[in-house]
Amino acid sequence: MRRKRWRIKDIAKKAGVSTATVSRVLNGDPHVREETRLKVLKIVEEFKYVPNYMARSLRMERSSFIGIIIPRDSDSALTFPYFNIFLREFAHRAKERNYHVVFTTSEGDDMKTYEYFIGRRFVDGFVILDVVDGDERIKFLSGMDIPFLVIGRPQGLDGYTYVDSDNEGGAYEAVRFLIKLGHRRIFFINGPKTHSVSRQRLEGYKRALKNFGMEFEESLILNGDFKYDSGYTLTKEILKKFGKIEAIFYASDEMAIGGMKALEEKGLKAGKDVSVIGFDDIPLARSTTPPLTTVSQPINEIAKKAADIMMDILNGIEVHSIVFPTKLVVRNSTIAGGSA
């Protein structure tokens, strides 16, 4: 007679806790109460339960490392405040669960870098950042026997688990706020067209215009790279081509801060002559002159949740994708327009 194969949900049911709690016990999470830990471990021993990751370790040595590989053509992402905060919080949470993060940029062919890491068993799984629609990394890893988690929601793919923020909803609220202030020509300096986050924020921009009966003008959309220099350069282009402007929505705080500098050099001031809104709510947004109105996304919480989900994936626990809400934070870089 074939012996019953106990699953983690059986352990959780008998212990009267969630599968996530059992996972944290098995992964050595120090935040689990001692009473709960002992209770779960007693049942694990009683059932002679072998977790999925332990069974796999009989076939291949477990590394206890998670890989994050940034494509060569976007390795400047290393300088983004968003990614710096994300990586710090993710690594800290992973360490609490007895895991470490291997972070690097790819050299040449991105897929060869993944093959190198997988072939040498350097990591047990990957987190994919800076995603584009139809991302080849997701296609590649989907065909491999290796766990991964996506930060973002690229189109043209399915069957992957993701953690993301409500980019479309955040952009909608930003543009809605500018419209409510009376602005009728709202420029949008977005990120690269191929990035899923750029598409989502553009969709939010368009939806706000449509809901208020305003026409979408392609000439008001410019594409940067989320960095300070592109915000500065593209704002100068707008000023040169259009002269007087009312409002600019930037797809990142860094670009917004660069744009504010360009406005200043033309004798214009955000919050006095032009309304400026950013996206991310990085720490610097609070101390610009004037303080920047922006769409805040909970980067710390996103990173911590991503680490928890990654741990559950590695332990064979059923997981669900999650989208975090955003929030418009109004400071002093916006002003009522003439039609308000």
NORHUCOR-V963045 format. One record per backbone hydrogen bond with DSSP energy under -0.5 kcal/mol. CO is the residue of the C=O (numbers start at 1). NH is the residue of the N-H. E is the energy in kcal/mol with one decimal. If there is no record, write none. Layout:
co=CO nh=NH e=E
co=CO nh=NH e=E
This chain:
co=4 nh=6 e=-0.9
co=7 nh=10 e=-0.9
co=7 nh=11 e=-1.5
co=8 nh=12 e=-2.4
co=9 nh=13 e=-2.3
co=10 nh=14 e=-2.0
co=11 nh=15 e=-2.1
co=12 nh=16 e=-1.3
co=12 nh=17 e=-2.1
co=18 nh=22 e=-1.8
co=19 nh=23 e=-2.4
co=20 nh=24 e=-2.1
co=21 nh=25 e=-2.1
co=22 nh=26 e=-2.5
co=23 nh=27 e=-1.8
co=24 nh=29 e=-3.2
co=25 nh=28 e=-1.3
co=29 nh=32 e=-1.3
co=33 nh=37 e=-2.7
co=34 nh=38 e=-2.5
co=35 nh=39 e=-1.8
co=36 nh=40 e=-2.5
co=37 nh=41 e=-2.5
co=38 nh=42 e=-1.9
co=39 nh=43 e=-1.5
co=40 nh=44 e=-2.4
co=41 nh=45 e=-2.1
co=42 nh=46 e=-2.2
co=43 nh=47 e=-2.8
co=44 nh=48 e=-0.7
co=44 nh=49 e=-2.3
co=49 nh=51 e=-0.5
co=51 nh=55 e=-2.3
co=52 nh=56 e=-2.4
co=53 nh=57 e=-1.4
co=54 nh=58 e=-0.7
co=55 nh=58 e=-1.1
co=56 nh=59 e=-1.6
co=56 nh=60 e=-2.0
co=64 nh=100 e=-1.7
co=65 nh=124 e=-3.1
co=65 nh=125 e=-0.6
co=66 nh=102 e=-3.1
co=67 nh=127 e=-2.3
co=68 nh=70 e=-0.5
co=68 nh=104 e=-2.2
co=70 nh=106 e=-2.5
co=71 nh=74 e=-1.8
co=72 nh=75 e=-1.3
co=74 nh=77 e=-2.2
co=75 nh=78 e=-1.6
co=76 nh=79 e=-2.1
co=77 nh=80 e=-1.6
co=80 nh=84 e=-2.2
co=81 nh=85 e=-2.5
co=82 nh=86 e=-2.6
co=83 nh=87 e=-3.0
co=84 nh=88 e=-1.9
co=85 nh=89 e=-2.4
co=86 nh=90 e=-2.9
co=87 nh=91 e=-2.5
co=88 nh=92 e=-2.0
co=89 nh=93 e=-2.4
co=90 nh=94 e=-2.7
co=91 nh=95 e=-2.2
co=92 nh=96 e=-1.6
co=93 nh=97 e=-0.9
co=94 nh=97 e=-0.7
co=94 nh=99 e=-2.5
co=95 nh=98 e=-1.9
co=96 nh=30 e=-0.7
co=100 nh=66 e=-2.5
co=101 nh=103 e=-0.6
co=102 nh=68 e=-2.8
co=104 nh=70 e=-2.4
co=106 nh=108 e=-0.5
co=109 nh=113 e=-1.3
co=110 nh=114 e=-1.7
co=111 nh=115 e=-2.7
co=112 nh=116 e=-2.3
co=113 nh=117 e=-2.0
co=114 nh=118 e=-2.8
co=115 nh=119 e=-3.1
co=116 nh=120 e=-1.5
co=117 nh=122 e=-2.4
co=117 nh=123 e=-0.5
co=118 nh=121 e=-1.5
co=124 nh=147 e=-0.8
co=125 nh=67 e=-2.9
co=126 nh=149 e=-2.0
co=127 nh=129 e=-0.6
co=128 nh=151 e=-2.7
co=131 nh=196 e=-1.2
co=132 nh=135 e=-1.4
co=135 nh=139 e=-1.5
co=136 nh=140 e=-2.6
co=137 nh=141 e=-2.7
co=138 nh=142 e=-2.1
co=139 nh=143 e=-0.9
co=140 nh=143 e=-0.8
co=141 nh=144 e=-1.4
co=141 nh=146 e=-0.5
co=144 nh=146 e=-1.7
co=147 nh=126 e=-1.8
co=149 nh=128 e=-2.9
co=150 nh=152 e=-0.9
co=150 nh=163 e=-2.2
co=151 nh=131 e=-0.6
co=155 nh=134 e=-2.4
co=161 nh=150 e=-2.5
co=162 nh=322 e=-1.8
co=163 nh=152 e=-1.0
co=164 nh=324 e=-3.2
co=165 nh=167 e=-2.1
co=166 nh=170 e=-2.3
co=167 nh=171 e=-2.3
co=168 nh=172 e=-2.5
co=169 nh=173 e=-2.2
co=170 nh=174 e=-1.9
co=171 nh=175 e=-2.4
co=172 nh=176 e=-2.8
co=173 nh=177 e=-2.1
co=174 nh=178 e=-1.7
co=175 nh=179 e=-2.5
co=176 nh=180 e=-2.6
co=177 nh=181 e=-1.4
co=178 nh=183 e=-2.1
co=179 nh=182 e=-1.7
co=181 nh=337 e=-2.9
co=182 nh=339 e=-0.8
co=184 nh=186 e=-0.6
co=185 nh=187 e=-0.7
co=185 nh=246 e=-0.5
co=185 nh=247 e=-0.9
co=187 nh=249 e=-3.1
co=188 nh=190 e=-0.8
co=188 nh=222 e=-2.4
co=189 nh=251 e=-2.6
co=190 nh=224 e=-3.7
co=192 nh=195 e=-1.2
co=194 nh=133 e=-2.1
co=195 nh=199 e=-1.8
co=196 nh=200 e=-2.3
co=197 nh=201 e=-2.1
co=198 nh=202 e=-2.1
co=199 nh=203 e=-2.1
co=200 nh=204 e=-1.8
co=201 nh=205 e=-1.9
co=202 nh=206 e=-2.6
co=203 nh=207 e=-2.4
co=204 nh=208 e=-1.9
co=205 nh=209 e=-1.8
co=206 nh=210 e=-2.6
co=207 nh=211 e=-2.5
co=208 nh=212 e=-1.2
co=209 nh=212 e=-0.6
co=209 nh=214 e=-3.0
co=210 nh=213 e=-1.7
co=216 nh=218 e=-0.6
co=217 nh=220 e=-1.8
co=218 nh=221 e=-1.8
co=220 nh=188 e=-2.8
co=220 nh=222 e=-0.5
co=222 nh=190 e=-3.0
co=222 nh=224 e=-0.5
co=227 nh=231 e=-1.7
co=228 nh=232 e=-2.3
co=229 nh=233 e=-2.8
co=230 nh=234 e=-2.6
co=231 nh=235 e=-1.5
co=232 nh=236 e=-1.7
co=233 nh=237 e=-1.8
co=234 nh=238 e=-2.1
co=235 nh=239 e=-2.4
co=236 nh=240 e=-2.1
co=237 nh=241 e=-2.4
co=238 nh=242 e=-3.1
co=238 nh=243 e=-0.6
co=239 nh=243 e=-1.3
co=242 nh=244 e=-0.7
co=246 nh=275 e=-2.7
co=247 nh=187 e=-2.4
co=248 nh=250 e=-0.5
co=248 nh=277 e=-2.0
co=249 nh=189 e=-2.2
co=252 nh=256 e=-1.8
co=253 nh=257 e=-2.7
co=254 nh=258 e=-2.0
co=255 nh=259 e=-2.5
co=256 nh=260 e=-2.3
co=257 nh=261 e=-1.4
co=258 nh=262 e=-1.7
co=259 nh=263 e=-2.4
co=260 nh=264 e=-2.2
co=261 nh=265 e=-1.9
co=262 nh=266 e=-0.8
co=263 nh=266 e=-1.0
co=263 nh=268 e=-2.7
co=264 nh=267 e=-1.8
co=269 nh=272 e=-1.8
co=269 nh=273 e=-3.3
co=269 nh=274 e=-1.4
co=274 nh=271 e=-2.9
co=275 nh=248 e=-2.6
co=276 nh=293 e=-0.6
co=277 nh=250 e=-3.1
co=278 nh=295 e=-1.1
co=279 nh=253 e=-1.6
co=280 nh=297 e=-1.3
co=282 nh=285 e=-1.7
co=283 nh=286 e=-1.4
co=284 nh=287 e=-1.3
co=285 nh=292 e=-2.6
co=288 nh=290 e=-0.6
co=291 nh=332 e=-1.3
co=293 nh=278 e=-2.3
co=294 nh=296 e=-0.7
co=294 nh=329 e=-3.4
co=295 nh=280 e=-3.5
co=296 nh=327 e=-2.0
co=297 nh=299 e=-2.2
co=298 nh=302 e=-2.6
co=299 nh=303 e=-2.5
co=300 nh=304 e=-2.3
co=301 nh=305 e=-2.6
co=302 nh=306 e=-2.4
co=303 nh=307 e=-2.1
co=304 nh=308 e=-2.2
co=305 nh=309 e=-2.7
co=306 nh=310 e=-2.4
co=307 nh=311 e=-2.3
co=308 nh=312 e=-2.0
co=309 nh=313 e=-2.5
co=310 nh=314 e=-2.3
co=311 nh=315 e=-1.3
co=312 nh=317 e=-2.7
co=313 nh=316 e=-1.5
co=315 nh=52 e=-0.6
co=322 nh=164 e=-2.1
co=324 nh=166 e=-2.4
co=325 nh=298 e=-0.5
co=327 nh=296 e=-3.5
co=328 nh=330 e=-0.7
co=329 nh=294 e=-2.1
co=329 nh=331 e=-0.6
co=333 nh=271 e=-0.9
co=333 nh=276 e=-2.7
co=337 nh=340 e=-1.2
